[in-house]
Amino acid sequence: MPIPVDAEIKNMIEDAAEKTHLSQAAVMRMALRFGTPEVIKRVGVRRPRRNFAEYLGMFAGVVERNRELVRPSRVK
């Protein structure tokens, strides 16, 4: 599966493939296998994003309106 990468990463992959006498695909598979746990460790496991309704549900009851404090407008 071709993945677009910038020139710096492409050069790194090509250099690693040349030095190890492996194909670029083999280098990528090994990099993903060895690198994925490190990415998870550094970035951390994140919770899935909540939808908007769940997000607003967190705030239910936090702000209570007191209609006595709001005086009706006299402008007509």
Distance bins in CASP14 RR format, pairs under 12 A and 6 or more apart:
PFRMAT RR
TARGET T0000
AUTHOR 0000-0000-0000
RMODE 2
METHOD distances of the structure
MODEL  1
1 25 0 0 0 0 1 0 0 0 0 0 0
1 28 0 0 0 0 1 0 0 0 0 0 0
1 29 0 0 0 0 0 1 0 0 0 0 0
1 32 0 0 0 0 0 1 0 0 0 0 0
2 10 0 0 0 0 0 1 0 0 0 0 0
2 24 0 0 0 0 0 1 0 0 0 0 0
2 25 0 0 0 0 0 1 0 0 0 0 0
2 28 0 0 0 0 0 1 0 0 0 0 0
3 9 0 0 0 0 1 0 0 0 0 0 0
3 10 0 0 0 0 0 1 0 0 0 0 0
3 13 0 0 0 0 0 1 0 0 0 0 0
3 24 0 0 0 0 0 1 0 0 0 0 0
3 25 0 0 0 0 0 1 0 0 0 0 0
3 28 1 0 0 1 0 0 0 0 0 0 0
3 29 0 0 0 0 0 1 0 0 0 0 0
3 31 0 0 0 0 0 1 0 0 0 0 0
3 32 0 0 0 0 0 1 0 0 0 0 0
4 10 0 0 0 0 1 0 0 0 0 0 0
5 11 0 0 0 0 1 0 0 0 0 0 0
5 12 0 0 0 0 1 0 0 0 0 0 0
5 13 1 0 0 1 0 0 0 0 0 0 0
5 14 0 0 0 0 0 1 0 0 0 0 0
5 24 0 0 0 0 0 1 0 0 0 0 0
5 28 0 0 0 0 1 0 0 0 0 0 0
5 31 0 0 0 0 0 1 0 0 0 0 0
6 12 0 0 0 0 0 1 0 0 0 0 0
6 13 0 0 0 0 0 1 0 0 0 0 0
7 13 0 0 0 0 0 1 0 0 0 0 0
7 14 0 0 0 0 0 1 0 0 0 0 0
8 14 0 0 0 0 0 1 0 0 0 0 0
8 15 0 0 0 0 0 1 0 0 0 0 0
9 15 0 0 0 0 0 1 0 0 0 0 0
9 16 0 0 0 0 0 1 0 0 0 0 0
9 24 0 0 0 0 0 1 0 0 0 0 0
9 27 0 0 0 0 0 1 0 0 0 0 0
9 28 0 0 0 0 0 1 0 0 0 0 0
9 31 0 0 0 0 1 0 0 0 0 0 0
10 16 0 0 0 0 0 1 0 0 0 0 0
10 17 0 0 0 0 0 1 0 0 0 0 0
10 24 0 0 0 0 1 0 0 0 0 0 0
10 27 0 0 0 0 0 1 0 0 0 0 0
10 28 0 0 0 0 0 1 0 0 0 0 0
11 17 0 0 0 0 0 1 0 0 0 0 0
11 18 0 0 0 0 0 1 0 0 0 0 0
11 24 0 0 0 0 0 1 0 0 0 0 0
12 18 0 0 0 0 0 1 0 0 0 0 0
12 19 0 0 0 0 0 1 0 0 0 0 0
12 24 0 0 0 0 0 1 0 0 0 0 0
12 27 0 0 0 0 1 0 0 0 0 0 0
12 28 0 0 0 0 0 1 0 0 0 0 0
12 31 0 0 0 0 1 0 0 0 0 0 0
13 19 0 0 0 0 0 1 0 0 0 0 0
13 20 0 0 0 0 0 1 0 0 0 0 0
13 22 0 0 0 0 0 1 0 0 0 0 0
13 23 0 0 0 0 0 1 0 0 0 0 0
13 24 1 0 1 0 0 0 0 0 0 0 0
13 25 0 0 0 0 1 0 0 0 0 0 0
13 26 0 0 0 0 0 1 0 0 0 0 0
13 27 1 0 1 0 0 0 0 0 0 0 0
13 28 1 0 0 1 0 0 0 0 0 0 0
13 29 0 0 0 0 0 1 0 0 0 0 0
13 30 0 0 0 0 0 1 0 0 0 0 0
13 31 1 0 0 1 0 0 0 0 0 0 0
13 32 0 0 0 0 0 1 0 0 0 0 0
14 20 0 0 0 0 0 1 0 0 0 0 0
14 22 0 0 0 0 0 1 0 0 0 0 0
14 23 0 0 0 0 0 1 0 0 0 0 0
14 24 1 0 0 1 0 0 0 0 0 0 0
14 27 0 0 0 0 1 0 0 0 0 0 0
14 28 0 0 0 0 0 1 0 0 0 0 0
15 22 0 0 0 0 0 1 0 0 0 0 0
15 24 0 0 0 0 0 1 0 0 0 0 0
15 27 0 0 0 0 1 0 0 0 0 0 0
16 22 1 0 0 1 0 0 0 0 0 0 0
16 23 0 0 0 0 0 1 0 0 0 0 0
16 24 0 0 0 0 1 0 0 0 0 0 0
16 25 0 0 0 0 0 1 0 0 0 0 0
16 26 0 0 0 0 1 0 0 0 0 0 0
16 27 1 0 1 0 0 0 0 0 0 0 0
16 28 0 0 0 0 1 0 0 0 0 0 0
16 29 0 0 0 0 0 1 0 0 0 0 0
16 30 0 0 0 0 1 0 0 0 0 0 0
16 31 1 0 0 1 0 0 0 0 0 0 0
16 34 0 0 0 0 0 1 0 0 0 0 0
17 23 1 0 0 1 0 0 0 0 0 0 0
17 24 1 0 1 0 0 0 0 0 0 0 0
17 25 0 0 0 0 1 0 0 0 0 0 0
17 26 1 0 0 1 0 0 0 0 0 0 0
17 27 1 0 1 0 0 0 0 0 0 0 0
17 28 0 0 0 0 1 0 0 0 0 0 0
17 29 0 0 0 0 0 1 0 0 0 0 0
17 30 0 0 0 0 0 1 0 0 0 0 0
17 31 0 0 0 0 0 1 0 0 0 0 0
18 24 0 0 0 0 1 0 0 0 0 0 0
18 27 0 0 0 0 1 0 0 0 0 0 0
19 27 0 0 0 0 1 0 0 0 0 0 0
20 26 0 0 0 0 1 0 0 0 0 0 0
20 27 1 0 0 1 0 0 0 0 0 0 0
20 30 0 0 0 0 1 0 0 0 0 0 0
20 31 0 0 0 0 0 1 0 0 0 0 0
21 27 0 0 0 0 0 1 0 0 0 0 0
22 28 0 0 0 0 1 0 0 0 0 0 0
22 29 0 0 0 0 1 0 0 0 0 0 0
22 30 1 0 0 1 0 0 0 0 0 0 0
22 31 0 0 0 0 0 1 0 0 0 0 0
23 29 0 0 0 0 1 0 0 0 0 0 0
23 30 0 0 0 0 0 1 0 0 0 0 0
24 30 0 0 0 0 0 1 0 0 0 0 0
24 31 0 0 0 0 0 1 0 0 0 0 0
25 31 0 0 0 0 0 1 0 0 0 0 0
25 32 0 0 0 0 0 1 0 0 0 0 0
26 32 0 0 0 0 0 1 0 0 0 0 0
26 33 0 0 0 0 0 1 0 0 0 0 0
27 33 0 0 0 0 0 1 0 0 0 0 0
27 34 0 0 0 0 0 1 0 0 0 0 0
28 34 0 0 0 0 0 1 0 0 0 0 0
28 35 0 0 0 0 0 1 0 0 0 0 0
28 36 0 0 0 0 0 1 0 0 0 0 0
29 35 0 0 0 0 0 1 0 0 0 0 0
29 36 0 0 0 0 0 1 0 0 0 0 0
30 36 0 0 0 0 0 1 0 0 0 0 0
31 37 0 0 0 0 0 1 0 0 0 0 0
31 38 0 0 0 0 0 1 0 0 0 0 0
31 39 0 0 0 0 0 1 0 0 0 0 0
32 38 0 0 0 0 0 1 0 0 0 0 0
32 39 0 0 0 0 1 0 0 0 0 0 0
33 39 0 0 0 0 0 1 0 0 0 0 0
35 41 0 0 0 0 1 0 0 0 0 0 0
35 42 0 0 0 0 1 0 0 0 0 0 0
35 43 0 0 0 0 0 1 0 0 0 0 0
36 42 0 0 0 0 0 1 0 0 0 0 0
36 43 0 0 0 0 0 1 0 0 0 0 0
37 43 0 0 0 0 0 1 0 0 0 0 0
37 44 0 0 0 0 0 1 0 0 0 0 0
37 45 0 0 0 0 0 1 0 0 0 0 0
38 44 0 0 0 0 0 1 0 0 0 0 0
39 45 0 0 0 0 0 1 0 0 0 0 0
40 46 0 0 0 0 0 1 0 0 0 0 0
47 54 0 0 0 0 0 1 0 0 0 0 0
48 54 0 0 0 0 0 1 0 0 0 0 0
49 55 0 0 0 0 1 0 0 0 0 0 0
50 56 0 0 0 0 1 0 0 0 0 0 0
50 57 0 0 0 0 1 0 0 0 0 0 0
50 58 0 0 0 0 1 0 0 0 0 0 0
51 57 0 0 0 0 0 1 0 0 0 0 0
51 58 0 0 0 0 0 1 0 0 0 0 0
52 58 0 0 0 0 0 1 0 0 0 0 0
52 59 0 0 0 0 0 1 0 0 0 0 0
53 59 0 0 0 0 0 1 0 0 0 0 0
53 60 0 0 0 0 0 1 0 0 0 0 0
54 60 0 0 0 0 0 1 0 0 0 0 0
56 62 0 0 0 0 0 1 0 0 0 0 0
56 63 0 0 0 0 0 1 0 0 0 0 0
END
